[in-house]
Amino acid sequence: MKQNNFDLINFSQAARFLGYKSSAPIKKMVTLGKLTEYSVPDSTRKMIDRIELEAIRNFLSSVFQEV
């Protein structure tokens, strides 16, 4: 779902994007302030910006390539 300059996906999709089986790590990243959650108008669903996730995934890839 595109909204403004965001490419928003739900928590389950975000978890799969980063290779997790559950959305618990995504919720924890939001709680810790590592990810921003977005509200969708006329809905109670919370979403995550895929571009933020790509940045995290790229960072983690570069860290683990160095090890």
N, C-alpha and C positions, 0 to 999 in steps of 0.2 A: 504494500500500500504506500503510494507516494503522497506525501503531504508537505507542501512547501519544498524545501531542499532536503527532506528526509526520505529515506527508504525504510519504512517502519515494518518490523516483523514482530510476531508475538514471542513470549518467553520460551516456549517449546521450540520454535524454529531457531531462536537465538542459541539455545543449548545445543541443538544438533549442528548448527553452523560452527560452533567451537569444539565439537566432538564429544559433548556430554550426553548422557542418556536421560538425565532429568533436568528440570529447570532450576533446581536448588542452587547450583553455582552462579547462575545468572542473578537470581534474587539476592544472593550474598554480595555479588559485585555491585549491585544497585545500592544495597544497604551500606556498603563500605565507601560509596561515592566513586567507584571506578567506572560505572556505567550510568547513563542518564535514562530514566524511564519517562515515557511520554504518554499522555492521556489522549484518547481519541474522542472527538466530540460525539455526543449522544451514545456513549458507551462507557461501561465500567472497566473495559480492558485496558491494560497497560502494555505499551509496546517499547521496543528497543530499536535504535537506529542501526541499520546494517553497516553503515559506513564506520561507526564507532567499533563495531565488532571486527570489521576487517582490519582496523588499526591494531586492535588487541591481538588478533590472530597473526598479523605480520610481525608484531613485536615478539610474540612468543616463538614464532618460527626462527627469527634471527637469534634469539637467546639460545635456543636449543641446538642450532647449527654450530654455535661457537663451542659447545661443550663436547 
